[in-house]
Amino acid sequence: MTKIQASQIEYVDAIIIGGGIAGISIAEFLARHSRLSIKVLESASQLGTFASGKLEGWFHTGALYSGHDDAQTFINCVNSLEDAINLYSSYFTEQCNIALTETKPNFFTPAVIPKLNGWFNDRPVYLIHPGTNSPEISLSGLKSDSVQMEIQRNRVLGRLETAYGQQHNWYQNGNCLAPIYAQVEAYEGLNCSLRHSTETIDNLCSQFDNSYGLEKSNYEIIRTLDSSMNTSAIIKDLVASALSQGVTFETGVVIDKLLIDRYGPIQIKSILCRTQQGFPKRLKAKLFIFAVGKGFEPFLSDLQVRAKLKRSRSAMVVAQPALTDTNFVRMSTKKKFHFNHFVHTCEIEEEKCVYSMLADSSYTNDDLINQGDEDEVDIEPILESAERYFGKDQLYSRNLFSYECVKTEFISQEEQKRRYSYWIESNPQSNYLCVLPGKFSFFPTVAFQVYQRIKTLINFDESVPKSTFTPDIKVIEEANQLVADSYPMKIITEARNW
């Protein structure tokens, strides 16, 4: 006798494919501002498992991109900070701990506010910008390198001062308002009020220079608004808010096929998938939102997506306990000298654990991945830099672990130019929308901009959100079960049982 397996049919107003930071933040914001029924699908057994859980936890406000030729990514970071303050700080009052502070009479700039359960760490990130007598210039001897370094230095000082120094008042007419592109590019002078160093930073720079046999060189040390952030806590709070507003999450889902009507503008009729238990399911909706990173490639041809995607693999190193209590980033015109150090704190079995995240700007492009190269990304440059800053004895006395993080980005028509900005594509005559977040830090802007785009695709009544986030204990417990711990925390926890 033939076994008959029924296929469940389910309908909601909006289906979001992807349970990383992009899909979760879109679901939460849409639920907060509408009465639409929303379902989020994730292929992994928990939300935030892939890139969103493996990143180093760097909250970008633009420092890393302030020296780029094009200021657009810098402005995207600045705009996302504005959206975080306007759209999240007043709702997640205990969690989104970034707000405007009065630095002089009637003049306000953003700052991280110390809070026990805050998303952002109030310890600043110090940006180390080398001078013309730095190792990268001294060892090169090329005049062009020195000129390029000076050009980058001027951009960094000027743009950061314009955005976060004493030139732009973020509080205007009762609202938080970030500077615009033209303001940032019209910086005048280099009298940057953000210059600030510490004894720890000075010692680290001296030790780095000495490792090359050089006297301490000149550095521009800038106290930035960047910080380390608790990515797992952010995702869990967003999921808890979404759950409290009726969003459903389903993990372990495998999508088999998109049923598409190709007569005229492409319309998705249904998604055929299998549940975590292997049961077939047919999902229908008014709108389908693809917020997928790692698994986006299979949908490209069906959805006729125009952007070219690029997967890149970055190396990460975890050091536990932490190597220092200071967050710092070395920005250089030479990739070899890039280095990032971030301090994170977590609780494992009610015990406080402090660890360092080490990384640089190196990455392996998707051409190697597509050829089946499964070799690990090279962590040696990170270890070499760490040895120079901290010394071998201090570095190798820690518990050290390495892993790779695969991120999906889109690239412009200039084949070799990486794009760090978020990307949203939709056809007003179709019933789907595609999103790539670019960076975790862009989640406030991505959620808001996708919401604005959704309003042009389907009709729905907007609702006035609750003033503050007040979930009950059951919702918090459900969110904690749905969301994966950050990958470094998983590594440290598992290492205790080795």
C-alpha positions as CSV (number, residue, x, y, z in Angstrom):
1,M,0.0,0.0,0.0
2,T,1.4,3.4,-1.0
3,K,2.1,5.8,1.8
4,I,0.4,9.2,1.3
5,Q,2.2,12.2,2.9
6,A,0.0,15.3,3.1
7,S,1.5,18.7,2.5
8,Q,0.5,21.4,5.0
9,I,-0.7,24.7,3.5
10,E,0.0,27.9,5.4
11,Y,-0.8,31.5,4.6
12,V,0.5,34.7,6.2
13,D,0.8,38.3,5.0
14,A,4.6,38.4,4.9
15,I,7.1,35.6,4.8
16,I,10.8,36.5,5.6
17,I,13.4,34.0,4.4
18,G,16.5,34.3,6.6
19,G,16.9,34.3,10.3
20,G,20.1,36.4,10.6
21,I,20.2,40.0,11.8
22,A,18.6,41.4,8.6
23,G,15.5,39.1,8.6
24,I,15.0,39.4,12.3
25,S,15.3,43.2,12.4
26,I,12.9,43.5,9.4
27,A,10.4,41.2,11.1
28,E,10.6,43.1,14.4
29,F,10.2,46.5,12.9
30,L,7.4,45.5,10.5
31,A,5.5,43.8,13.4
32,R,6.0,46.9,15.6
33,H,4.5,49.2,13.0
34,S,1.8,47.1,11.4
35,R,-0.8,44.4,12.1
36,L,0.4,42.1,9.4
37,S,0.9,38.4,10.1
38,I,4.6,37.6,9.7
39,K,6.6,34.4,9.6
40,V,10.4,34.0,9.6
41,L,12.1,31.0,8.1
42,E,15.6,29.9,8.9
43,S,17.5,26.9,7.6
44,A,19.7,26.4,10.7
45,S,18.4,24.9,13.9
46,Q,18.7,28.3,15.6
47,L,18.5,32.0,14.6
48,G,21.7,34.0,14.2
49,T,23.8,30.9,13.6
50,F,25.8,32.0,10.5
51,A,27.5,35.3,9.9
52,S,25.4,37.2,12.4
53,G,26.7,35.0,15.2
54,K,30.3,34.7,14.0
55,L,31.3,38.4,13.5
56,E,33.7,40.0,15.9
57,G,31.0,42.2,17.5
58,W,32.2,45.6,16.2
59,F,29.5,48.3,16.2
60,H,30.5,50.5,13.3
61,T,29.7,54.3,13.4
62,G,32.0,55.0,10.5
63,A,35.6,55.1,11.8
64,L,36.9,52.2,9.7
65,Y,35.5,53.8,6.5
66,S,36.4,57.4,7.2
67,G,39.5,57.2,5.1
68,H,37.9,55.6,2.0
69,D,37.9,57.6,-1.3
70,D,34.2,57.5,-1.4
71,A,32.4,58.6,1.8
72,Q,29.2,56.7,1.1
73,T,29.9,53.7,3.4
74,F,30.9,56.2,6.2
75,I,27.6,58.1,5.7
76,N,25.7,54.8,5.8
77,C,27.2,54.1,9.2
78,V,26.3,57.6,10.4
79,N,22.8,57.3,9.1
80,S,22.3,53.9,10.8
81,L,23.4,55.5,14.1
82,E,20.7,58.2,13.6
83,D,18.1,55.5,13.0
84,A,19.2,53.5,16.1
85,I,18.7,56.6,18.3
86,N,15.4,57.7,16.7
87,L,13.8,54.2,16.2
88,Y,15.3,52.0,18.9
89,S,16.6,53.9,21.9
90,S,13.2,55.1,23.1
91,Y,11.6,51.7,22.5
92,F,14.4,49.4,23.8
93,T,15.1,51.8,26.7
94,E,17.2,49.4,28.8
95,Q,18.9,47.8,25.8
96,C,19.7,50.3,23.1
97,N,22.1,52.3,25.3
98,I,23.1,55.0,22.8
99,A,21.7,58.5,22.9
100,L,22.4,62.2,22.4
101,T,24.4,63.9,25.1
102,E,25.1,67.6,25.7
103,T,28.8,68.1,25.2
104,K,28.5,71.9,25.5
105,P,25.6,74.3,26.0
106,N,22.8,73.3,23.5
107,F,25.2,71.2,21.5
108,F,24.5,67.4,21.3
109,T,26.5,64.5,20.0
110,P,25.8,60.7,20.3
111,A,27.4,58.7,23.1
112,V,27.1,55.1,24.5
113,I,25.5,55.3,27.9
114,P,26.8,52.7,30.5
115,K,24.0,50.2,31.2
116,L,24.2,46.7,32.7
117,N,22.2,45.0,29.9
118,G,23.1,47.5,27.2
119,W,23.7,46.3,23.6
120,F,26.8,48.5,23.3
121,N,29.9,48.5,25.5
122,D,30.7,52.0,26.8
123,R,34.5,51.4,26.4
124,P,35.4,53.3,23.2
125,V,37.3,52.0,20.3
126,Y,40.6,53.8,19.7
127,L,41.6,54.3,16.1
128,I,45.3,54.2,15.6
129,H,46.3,56.0,12.4
130,P,50.0,55.6,11.6
131,G,52.2,58.6,10.7
132,T,54.7,59.0,8.0
133,N,57.5,57.4,10.1
134,S,55.5,54.3,10.9
135,P,56.8,50.8,10.2
136,E,54.6,50.5,7.0
137,I,56.3,53.7,5.6
138,S,59.8,53.2,7.1
139,L,60.1,49.7,5.8
140,S,58.7,50.7,2.4
141,G,60.7,53.8,1.6
142,L,58.3,54.7,-1.2
143,K,57.3,58.4,-1.3
144,S,53.9,57.5,-2.8
145,D,53.1,55.4,0.3
146,S,53.8,58.4,2.5
147,V,51.6,60.7,0.3
148,Q,48.8,58.2,0.4
149,M,49.0,57.8,4.1
150,E,48.7,61.6,4.6
151,I,45.7,61.8,2.3
152,Q,44.0,59.1,4.3
153,R,44.9,60.8,7.6
154,N,43.3,64.1,6.4
155,R,40.1,62.3,5.4
156,V,39.9,60.4,8.7
157,L,40.4,63.5,10.9
158,G,38.1,65.7,8.9
159,R,35.2,63.4,8.4
160,L,35.2,62.1,12.0
161,E,35.4,65.6,13.4
162,T,32.5,66.8,11.1
163,A,30.3,63.9,12.2
164,Y,31.1,63.4,15.9
165,G,33.3,66.4,17.0
166,Q,32.4,70.0,17.5
167,Q,31.1,70.9,14.0
168,H,27.6,69.2,13.8
169,N,24.8,69.5,16.4
170,W,22.9,66.3,16.3
171,Y,19.9,67.8,18.1
172,Q,17.9,70.0,15.7
173,N,14.2,71.2,16.0
174,G,13.5,68.5,18.6
175,N,14.9,65.6,16.5
176,C,18.1,63.6,16.2
177,L,19.6,64.6,12.8
178,A,22.9,63.3,11.5
179,P,25.1,65.2,9.1
180,I,24.5,64.7,5.3
181,Y,27.1,63.6,2.7
182,A,27.8,67.1,1.6
183,Q,28.6,68.3,5.1
184,V,31.0,65.4,5.8
185,E,32.8,66.1,2.5
186,A,33.1,69.8,3.2
187,Y,35.3,69.4,6.3
188,E,37.6,72.3,7.0
189,G,40.9,72.1,8.9
190,L,42.3,69.2,10.9
191,N,41.9,70.5,14.4
192,C,40.2,67.2,15.5
193,S,38.7,67.4,19.0
194,L,38.5,63.6,19.1
195,R,42.2,63.1,19.4
196,H,42.8,61.2,22.6
197,S,45.2,58.5,23.8
198,T,45.8,56.4,26.9
199,E,48.9,54.9,28.5
200,T,47.8,51.4,27.3
201,I,47.5,52.6,23.7
202,D,50.8,54.4,23.8
203,N,52.5,51.3,25.2
204,L,50.9,49.0,22.6
205,C,52.1,51.3,19.8
206,S,55.6,51.5,21.2
207,Q,55.8,47.7,21.5
208,F,54.6,47.3,17.9
209,D,57.2,49.7,16.6
210,N,60.0,48.1,18.7
211,S,59.1,44.7,17.3
212,Y,60.4,46.1,13.9
213,G,63.5,47.6,15.6
214,L,62.2,51.1,15.3
215,E,61.7,53.9,17.8
216,K,58.1,54.8,18.6
217,S,56.7,56.6,15.6
218,N,54.0,59.3,15.4
219,Y,50.4,58.3,15.5
220,E,47.1,60.0,15.4
221,I,45.1,58.3,18.2
222,I,41.3,59.0,17.9
223,R,38.7,58.1,20.4
224,T,35.8,57.0,18.2
225,L,32.2,56.3,18.8
226,D,32.6,52.8,17.6
227,S,32.3,50.1,20.4
228,S,32.1,46.4,20.9
229,M,28.5,45.1,20.9
230,N,26.7,42.1,22.2
231,T,25.3,40.7,19.0
232,S,23.6,37.8,20.6
233,A,21.7,40.1,23.1
234,I,20.6,42.3,20.2
235,I,19.2,39.4,18.3
236,K,17.5,37.9,21.3
237,D,15.9,41.3,22.2
238,L,14.7,41.8,18.7
239,V,13.2,38.3,18.6
240,A,11.5,38.8,21.9
241,S,9.9,42.0,20.7
242,A,8.8,40.3,17.5
243,L,7.4,37.3,19.4
244,S,5.4,39.6,21.7
245,Q,3.8,41.2,18.6
246,G,2.8,37.9,17.0
247,V,5.7,37.0,14.7
248,T,6.3,33.3,14.3
249,F,9.7,31.8,13.7
250,E,10.4,28.4,12.2
251,T,13.9,27.0,12.2
252,G,15.4,24.0,10.4
253,V,13.4,24.7,7.2
254,V,14.7,23.5,3.9
255,I,13.3,25.3,0.8
256,D,12.9,22.9,-2.1
257,K,11.3,25.1,-4.7
258,L,9.8,28.5,-5.5
259,L,6.6,28.2,-7.5
260,I,6.7,31.3,-9.8
261,D,4.3,32.8,-12.2
262,R,6.4,34.1,-15.1
263,Y,3.6,35.6,-17.2
264,G,4.3,39.3,-16.9
265,P,6.2,40.6,-13.8
266,I,7.5,37.6,-11.8
267,Q,5.1,36.6,-9.0
268,I,5.9,34.0,-6.3
269,K,2.8,31.8,-5.9
270,S,4.1,29.5,-3.2
271,I,7.3,28.3,-1.4
272,L,7.6,24.5,-1.2
273,C,9.7,23.5,1.8
274,R,10.3,20.8,4.4
275,T,10.1,21.3,8.1
276,Q,12.8,20.3,10.6
277,Q,11.0,17.0,11.0
278,G,11.0,16.5,7.2
279,F,7.3,17.2,6.6
280,P,6.4,19.0,3.4
281,K,4.8,22.4,3.5
282,R,3.4,24.9,1.1
283,L,3.7,28.6,2.2
284,K,1.8,31.4,0.6
285,A,1.9,35.1,1.3
286,K,1.1,38.6,0.1
287,L,4.8,39.4,0.2
288,F,8.0,37.4,0.3
289,I,11.2,39.0,1.7
290,F,14.5,37.3,1.0
291,A,17.0,38.4,3.7
292,V,19.4,35.6,3.0
293,G,23.2,35.7,3.1
294,K,25.0,32.4,2.8
295,G,22.1,30.6,1.0
296,F,21.1,33.3,-1.4
297,E,22.7,31.9,-4.5
298,P,20.0,29.3,-5.4
299,F,17.4,32.1,-5.7
300,L,19.3,34.4,-7.9
301,S,18.2,33.1,-11.3
302,D,14.6,32.4,-10.2
303,L,14.2,36.0,-8.9
304,Q,16.2,37.6,-11.7
305,V,18.3,39.5,-9.1
306,R,20.6,42.0,-10.8
307,A,23.3,42.4,-8.2
308,K,26.4,40.3,-8.4
309,L,27.0,38.6,-5.1
310,K,30.4,37.8,-3.5
311,R,31.2,35.6,-0.6
312,S,34.2,36.4,1.5
313,R,35.9,34.4,4.3
314,S,37.5,36.2,7.1
315,A,39.7,34.8,9.9
316,M,38.8,35.4,13.5
317,V,40.9,34.5,16.6
318,V,39.5,34.3,20.2
319,A,41.8,34.8,23.1
320,Q,40.6,34.0,26.6
321,P,41.1,35.6,29.0
322,A,41.3,39.0,27.3
323,L,44.8,40.3,26.3
324,T,43.9,43.9,27.4
325,D,40.8,45.8,28.5
326,T,41.1,48.3,25.6
327,N,39.4,48.2,22.2
328,F,41.6,49.4,19.3
329,V,41.9,49.3,15.6
330,R,44.9,50.1,13.4
331,M,44.0,51.7,10.2
332,S,46.6,51.6,7.5
333,T,47.0,52.0,3.7
334,K,48.6,48.6,3.7
335,K,46.4,45.6,4.4
336,K,49.2,43.7,6.1
337,F,49.2,46.2,9.0
338,H,45.5,46.2,9.7
339,F,44.6,44.8,13.1
340,N,41.5,44.8,15.3
341,H,41.2,44.0,19.0
342,F,37.8,44.0,20.8
343,V,37.0,43.0,24.4
344,H,33.8,41.1,25.1
345,T,32.2,39.9,28.3
346,C,29.8,36.9,28.7
347,E,28.5,34.7,31.4
348,I,29.2,30.9,31.2
349,E,27.5,28.9,34.0
350,E,27.0,32.1,36.0
351,E,30.8,32.8,35.8
352,K,31.9,36.1,34.1
353,C,34.2,35.4,31.1
354,V,36.2,38.2,29.4
355,Y,37.8,37.5,26.1
356,S,39.5,39.2,23.1
357,M,38.4,39.0,19.5
358,L,41.3,39.5,17.1
359,A,40.9,40.1,13.3
360,D,42.2,42.1,10.4
361,S,41.0,43.1,7.0
362,S,42.2,40.0,5.1
363,Y,39.6,37.9,3.3
364,T,39.5,35.1,0.8
365,N,37.1,35.8,-2.1
366,D,34.3,33.5,-3.4
367,D,36.3,32.4,-6.5
368,L,38.3,30.1,-4.3
369,I,35.2,29.0,-2.4
370,N,33.4,28.2,-5.7
371,Q,36.4,26.1,-6.8
372,G,35.9,23.9,-3.8
373,D,38.9,25.2,-1.8
374,E,38.1,24.1,1.7
375,D,41.5,25.2,3.2
376,E,41.2,27.3,6.3
377,V,41.7,31.1,5.8
378,D,45.2,32.2,6.9
379,I,45.3,33.3,10.6
380,E,49.1,33.7,10.6
381,P,48.9,37.5,9.9
382,I,46.6,38.0,12.8
383,L,48.9,36.0,15.1
384,E,52.0,37.9,13.9
385,S,50.4,41.2,14.6
386,A,49.1,40.1,18.0
387,E,52.7,39.0,18.9
388,R,54.0,42.4,18.0
389,Y,51.4,44.3,20.1
390,F,51.2,42.0,23.1
391,G,54.4,39.9,23.0
392,K,54.6,36.1,22.5
393,D,54.5,35.2,26.2
394,Q,51.3,37.1,26.9
395,L,49.6,35.9,23.7
396,Y,50.3,32.2,23.9
397,S,49.5,32.1,27.7
398,R,45.9,32.5,26.6
399,N,43.4,29.9,25.4
400,L,43.5,30.6,21.7
401,F,40.9,29.5,19.1
402,S,40.5,30.4,15.4
403,Y,37.6,30.1,13.0
404,E,36.3,31.6,9.8
405,C,33.3,33.7,9.1
406,V,31.7,33.7,5.6
407,K,30.0,36.9,4.7
408,T,27.9,37.6,1.6
409,E,28.3,41.0,0.0
410,F,27.4,42.5,-3.3
411,I,29.9,44.1,-5.6
412,S,29.6,47.0,-8.0
413,Q,30.4,47.0,-11.8
414,E,34.0,47.6,-10.8
415,E,34.8,43.9,-10.3
416,Q,37.6,44.3,-7.7
417,K,35.8,46.9,-5.5
418,R,34.1,45.5,-2.5
419,R,30.9,47.0,-1.4
420,Y,30.1,47.2,2.3
421,S,26.8,49.0,2.0
422,Y,23.4,47.3,2.4
423,W,21.4,46.5,-0.7
424,I,17.6,46.3,-1.3
425,E,16.0,45.4,-4.6
426,S,12.3,45.1,-5.4
427,N,10.0,45.4,-8.4
428,P,6.8,47.4,-7.6
429,Q,4.8,45.0,-9.9
430,S,6.1,41.9,-8.1
431,N,5.4,40.4,-4.7
432,Y,8.9,39.9,-3.4
433,L,11.8,41.9,-2.1
434,C,15.5,41.0,-1.7
435,V,17.9,42.3,1.0
436,L,21.5,42.0,1.9
437,P,22.4,43.8,5.2
438,G,26.1,44.6,4.4
439,K,27.0,44.9,8.0
440,F,25.4,43.9,11.3
441,S,25.6,47.6,12.4
442,F,23.3,48.6,9.6
443,F,20.3,46.7,11.0
444,P,18.4,49.8,12.2
445,T,18.6,51.4,8.7
446,V,18.0,48.2,6.9
447,A,14.8,47.5,8.9
448,F,13.5,51.0,8.4
449,Q,14.4,51.3,4.7
450,V,12.8,47.8,4.0
451,Y,9.7,48.9,5.8
452,Q,9.5,52.0,3.6
453,R,9.9,49.8,0.5
454,I,7.2,47.4,1.8
455,K,4.7,50.2,1.9
456,T,5.1,50.7,-1.8
457,L,4.5,46.9,-2.5
458,I,1.4,46.0,-0.4
459,N,-1.4,47.9,1.3
460,F,-1.7,47.7,5.0
461,D,-2.7,49.8,7.9
462,E,0.2,51.3,9.9
463,S,-0.1,51.0,13.7
464,V,1.3,53.1,16.5
465,P,3.9,51.0,18.3
466,K,4.0,50.6,22.0
467,S,6.1,53.2,23.7
468,T,8.6,50.7,25.3
469,F,9.6,47.1,25.0
470,T,8.1,45.1,28.0
471,P,8.2,41.4,27.2
472,D,7.1,38.8,29.8
473,I,9.4,36.0,31.1
474,K,7.9,33.3,28.8
475,V,8.7,35.4,25.7
476,I,12.2,36.0,26.9
477,E,12.7,32.3,27.5
478,E,11.4,31.5,24.0
479,A,13.7,34.0,22.4
480,N,16.7,32.6,24.3
481,Q,15.9,29.1,23.0
482,L,15.4,30.3,19.4
483,V,18.6,32.3,19.2
484,A,22.1,30.8,19.1
485,D,24.8,32.1,21.4
486,S,27.6,34.0,19.7
487,Y,30.1,31.6,18.1
488,P,33.0,32.7,20.3
489,M,31.0,32.0,23.4
490,K,30.1,28.6,22.0
491,I,33.8,27.9,21.5
492,I,34.8,28.9,25.0
493,T,32.0,26.9,26.5
494,E,32.8,23.7,24.6
495,A,36.5,24.1,25.3
496,R,35.8,23.7,29.0
497,N,34.6,20.2,28.3
498,W,37.6,19.1,26.2
